Amino acid sequence: MRLRDVVAGANASMYYRTDFRRIKAVYYPQTERDAVEAIAKAREMGYDVTPKGAGSGLSGACTGGNRDRVIITTLRMNRVLSISPDHTYADVQPGATPDEINAVLAPSTMRFHVTPSSRDVATVGGMLSTDSGGNDAWLHGTMRDNTLRAKILTYDGKQIEVGREGVRCEDTSLEDDLNRKALTLNDIADAHGLLGFVTELRLALKPIGDETVMAGLVECTDISELGSVVQDIISAKIPVTYGETVIYAHPDIRGSLNPPLLVLEFPEAHLRDLQSITRLRMLTREELAELKDIRLKLAKRTPKRGLQISLFEDYGFYGHNLSRLQERVERIDSYLREHSFEPLAKYGHAPTKWYMGDNTQANGIIMHSNEIKQPRQSSSDVFETAMGLVRLCEELGVTPKPEHKWIYSDYAKLARIRELREVIGGGFNSFILDPDCGAVLSTMIQ
Ligand SMILES: Cc1cc2nc3c(=O)[nH]c(=O)nc-3n(C[C@H](O)[C@H](O)[C@H](O)COP(=O)(O)OP(=O)(O)OC[C@H]3O[C@@H](n4cnc5c(N)ncnc54)[C@H](O)[C@@H]3O)c2cc1C
């Protein structure tokens, strides 16, 4: 494992420039005991800890900012510790990836069902900390829905077991205090490591679906129609097993795609329900595989001129925003163009599910967005435009999926984390709570 690879990780965020002199130590624990020792070393040296999984998070949180800090990576804590006799849950270390866990489960018919596109690298510790979900989150939920309990370490080395109902801890006074605050897994989910270092997770396993599925393509006349179709599928609660949209693709990268479109895989029993909502062109298995591949590669395509960048990454359109999708997307695009960015690609999971900072559920479209940056645009231009987008989304009522820029704009979650850190303590990723967090991140854009 090369040090540079651990520090940068699979960083696909725009915060890529790191001052390596400010990283005071990097630890690679293999066990919980090693993690306790690593945290104790950081505490003795007086440094904040950056917990790190694969580094595939897109918000910049996993970089630890550019302050003096110690990185503790879970890349060597990747074992499946045990599987329950009835195969309904598995206890795993935080550095295991969904692909690794499902490879261990392969001889059985049970699987771990949170599979983000980054499932080959993203760790379950990082995924819980960002409340990750795959393109079947509509059916299987996000990480919090599939985690039964998590063990976390505090900066002063205490082990806390957090479940759906509350907390257990050897320090009974801390346990009482945290239960009075009603700390549950909902708080740990998408806390970006601010509440402690996750050392073990109990993950729910579910059977592989054995129903016959079919696939179809909805080619919409405009973006509003696409929003309405997604809204109708959500209202009808159709258990779509795979749902992806391509809302826009720049002529440089469009190829044979004809957006806006919606690719759906669904149980055969729901064909009529879908046909009563929209016109569906049936797809063969090969055509579906090809469209899935195009969708995955869309994020990697480059424009003929300028650089590809993702200023905001994820837009969560739900509720009344689905019926006003065209107008919302146009407002965002005109904002981008006013700031000299050109839209490159907009695509994403739909119908899907995510949680807001106050733990309420949202159902709709998670739209990923990539833009073209001109060479003359400086790091501060980029950062200010990104923060302007955060403000525009607040005004439009479009929520970032919690993973991405929420940490700088989801005031309900931030307030709750501050409240809990008064009891549990800090010591992890504290830069996120600093007033100059944005200024620091803006220096990390290349
Ligand atoms: C190509 C690509 C595709 C993606 N697709 C999806 C997708 O489909 N769905 C989706 O939800 N996301 C997706 N993501 C985002 C990303 O993969 C997820 O956010 C993932 O959950 C992060 O896991 P990680 O191990 O890389 O965590 P990191 O990026 O290393 O860390 C993320 C956060 O968790 C904290 N953290 C990590 N480990 C621990 C721990 N043990 N204890 C406490 N805190 C910890 C970090 O400090 C940081 O704040 C994608 C990213 C890429 C690059």
The ligand as an SDF file (V2000), in Angstrom:
LIG
                    3D

 53 58  0  0  0  0  0  0  0  0999 V2000
  -17.1670    6.3300   -9.2070 C   0  0  0  0  0  0  0  0  0  0  0  0
  -17.9510    6.5860   -7.9300 C   0  0  0  0  0  0  0  0  0  0  0  0
  -19.2460    6.1060   -7.8360 C   0  0  0  0  0  0  0  0  0  0  0  0
  -19.9890    6.3310   -6.6860 C   0  0  0  0  0  0  0  0  0  0  0  0
  -21.2520    5.8450   -6.6200 N   0  0  0  0  0  0  0  0  0  0  0  0
  -21.9820    6.0300   -5.5040 C   0  0  0  0  0  0  0  0  0  0  0  0
  -23.3090    5.5140   -5.4180 C   0  0  0  0  0  0  0  0  0  0  0  0
  -23.8180    4.8550   -6.3280 O   0  0  0  0  0  0  0  0  0  0  0  0
  -23.9960    5.7350   -4.2740 N   0  0  0  0  0  0  0  0  0  0  0  0
  -23.4350    6.4250   -3.2320 C   0  0  0  0  0  0  0  0  0  0  0  0
  -24.0990    6.5760   -2.1980 O   0  0  0  0  0  0  0  0  0  0  0  0
  -22.1900    6.9340   -3.2880 N   0  0  0  0  0  0  0  0  0  0  0  0
  -21.4500    6.7420   -4.3850 C   0  0  0  0  0  0  0  0  0  0  0  0
  -20.1860    7.2570   -4.4560 N   0  0  0  0  0  0  0  0  0  0  0  0
  -19.6260    7.9720   -3.3110 C   0  0  0  0  0  0  0  0  0  0  0  0
  -18.7510    7.1090   -2.3840 C   0  0  0  0  0  0  0  0  0  0  0  0
  -18.3600    5.8990   -2.9730 O   0  0  0  0  0  0  0  0  0  0  0  0
  -19.4720    6.8180   -1.0930 C   0  0  0  0  0  0  0  0  0  0  0  0
  -19.6030    8.0130   -0.4050 O   0  0  0  0  0  0  0  0  0  0  0  0
  -18.7850    5.8190   -0.1490 C   0  0  0  0  0  0  0  0  0  0  0  0
  -19.7470    5.5390    0.8110 O   0  0  0  0  0  0  0  0  0  0  0  0
  -17.5450    6.2850    0.5570 C   0  0  0  0  0  0  0  0  0  0  0  0
  -16.8720    5.1410    1.0990 O   0  0  0  0  0  0  0  0  0  0  0  0
  -15.3030    5.1910    1.3300 P   0  0  0  0  0  0  0  0  0  0  0  0
  -14.8620    3.9200    1.9630 O   0  0  0  0  0  0  0  0  0  0  0  0
  -14.6040    5.5840    0.1080 O   0  0  0  0  0  0  0  0  0  0  0  0
  -15.2030    6.3410    2.4230 O   0  0  0  0  0  0  0  0  0  0  0  0
  -14.2100    7.5850    2.4570 P   0  0  0  0  0  0  0  0  0  0  0  0
  -14.3890    8.4030    1.2230 O   0  0  0  0  0  0  0  0  0  0  0  0
  -12.8440    7.1510    2.8010 O   0  0  0  0  0  0  0  0  0  0  0  0
  -14.8310    8.3690    3.6820 O   0  0  0  0  0  0  0  0  0  0  0  0
  -16.0940    8.9830    3.5890 C   0  0  0  0  0  0  0  0  0  0  0  0
  -16.3990    9.6180    4.9390 C   0  0  0  0  0  0  0  0  0  0  0  0
  -16.5390    8.6040    5.9250 O   0  0  0  0  0  0  0  0  0  0  0  0
  -15.5860    8.7750    6.9800 C   0  0  0  0  0  0  0  0  0  0  0  0
  -15.1410    7.4280    7.3490 N   0  0  0  0  0  0  0  0  0  0  0  0
  -14.5850    6.4780    6.5540 C   0  0  0  0  0  0  0  0  0  0  0  0
  -14.3530    5.3450    7.2590 N   0  0  0  0  0  0  0  0  0  0  0  0
  -14.7760    5.5990    8.5290 C   0  0  0  0  0  0  0  0  0  0  0  0
  -14.7770    4.8360    9.7280 C   0  0  0  0  0  0  0  0  0  0  0  0
  -14.3120    3.5820    9.7890 N   0  0  0  0  0  0  0  0  0  0  0  0
  -15.2740    5.4250   10.8390 N   0  0  0  0  0  0  0  0  0  0  0  0
  -15.7550    6.6850   10.8250 C   0  0  0  0  0  0  0  0  0  0  0  0
  -15.7560    7.4480    9.7180 N   0  0  0  0  0  0  0  0  0  0  0  0
  -15.2780    6.9080    8.5800 C   0  0  0  0  0  0  0  0  0  0  0  0
  -14.4860    9.6370    6.3650 C   0  0  0  0  0  0  0  0  0  0  0  0
  -13.7780   10.3690    7.3410 O   0  0  0  0  0  0  0  0  0  0  0  0
  -15.2880   10.5360    5.4470 C   0  0  0  0  0  0  0  0  0  0  0  0
  -15.8660   11.5870    6.1590 O   0  0  0  0  0  0  0  0  0  0  0  0
  -19.4170    7.0560   -5.6090 C   0  0  0  0  0  0  0  0  0  0  0  0
  -18.1050    7.5300   -5.7030 C   0  0  0  0  0  0  0  0  0  0  0  0
  -17.3760    7.3050   -6.8420 C   0  0  0  0  0  0  0  0  0  0  0  0
  -15.9730    7.8130   -6.9080 C   0  0  0  0  0  0  0  0  0  0  0  0
  1  2  1  0
  2  3  1  0
  2 52  2  0
  3  4  2  0
  4  5  1  0
  4 50  1  0
  5  6  2  0
  6  7  1  0
  6 13  1  0
  7  8  2  0
  7  9  1  0
  9 10  1  0
 10 11  2  0
 10 12  1  0
 12 13  2  0
 13 14  1  0
 14 15  1  0
 14 50  1  0
 15 16  1  0
 16 17  1  0
 16 18  1  0
 18 19  1  0
 18 20  1  0
 20 21  1  0
 20 22  1  0
 22 23  1  0
 23 24  1  0
 24 25  2  0
 24 26  1  0
 24 27  1  0
 27 28  1  0
 28 29  2  0
 28 30  1  0
 28 31  1  0
 31 32  1  0
 32 33  1  0
 33 34  1  0
 33 48  1  0
 34 35  1  0
 35 36  1  0
 35 46  1  0
 36 37  1  0
 36 45  1  0
 37 38  2  0
 38 39  1  0
 39 40  1  0
 39 45  2  0
 40 41  1  0
 40 42  2  0
 42 43  1  0
 43 44  2  0
 44 45  1  0
 46 47  1  0
 46 48  1  0
 48 49  1  0
 50 51  2  0
 51 52  1  0
 52 53  1  0
M  END
$$$$
